[in-house]
C-alpha cells in the first residue's frame, strides 16, 4: 500500500515570457524515500524547487507538499518545514558570525542571533556539527571556513529546525575531491538515520548519488524524462536523453559510474527551459 505523498506535482506546467520552464511534469515522493534530481543546466531543476517551496506558481496543474495544496495554505508556514541549503545563501550570512552561531540561527529562520540561546539548543547544534564531521569548527568565523566546511555548517543549520524535507541544491559545487567525498559521506550518514527528513538532492553529476538515496528523477528541457527507483532510472538510455550525449552506466557498491560513450555521435536536444 502506497503511503501519502510528501511532494506531489500533478501535471504541472509553468510559462514565463512565452517560454515553458516546465511542461506537464508529474513528480511524487513518499515517506521513507530520498531523491536525487538530475539534469543539465536549463533542465528545470531550479524551477521545480521554487514551485515546491511556493516561490513560483504553476500555469497549469496542482502542487501538494506535506499534505497541503499550494494555494490553500500559508506558504510561509509551510516553508518552516522545508530545509534548504545552497551555496547562494553565503551572500545572506554575516561572515563574521561563528560557525556555531550560524547553526543556532536555523530555528528562527534569521541569519543572525539576536537572543540568548538555551544550553540544550547549543548542545543540539554541536551534535549536528559532529554528525556532519565538523567538530571543532564551533568558534571559527564562518568566513574563515573552507567551502566544504561551510556546506556542512549550512546543512547543520537547516537540520536545527527539524524539517520534514531537506533540499540540498548542488551542495558539492566548487568543492575539491577530498572535500566532496567528506561532504557526501556526511550526507549519506544523515540520510541513513531514523530521524532524517526526506532528502531532495539536486545535482548535475550522477556520481554524487550516495547509496542512501533511493530514487532519482531526470529532467530535460522542462520535461520529466524518468522518475522512480534510482537503479531503474539511472541507466544508459534515460541518462543519455536527459544530458544529450551518449553515456554508459555501471553500478558499483551502490554508486552509479557514468562514462561518455565517445565513439557514438552526440545526441541532439531541442527546445529550452529552466
PyMOL commands that set and color helices and strands:
alter all, ss='L'
color gray80, all
select helices_A, chain A and resi 45-52+75-79+87-92+99-104+119-131+142-144+147-159+177-192+206-208+230-233+236-243
alter helices_A, ss='H'
color red, helices_A
select strands_A, chain A and resi 5-16+19-30+35-38+60-65+68-69+82-86+165-169+198-203+215-220+223-229+247-252+255-260
alter strands_A, ss='S'
color yellow, strands_A
deselect
rebuild
show_as cartoon
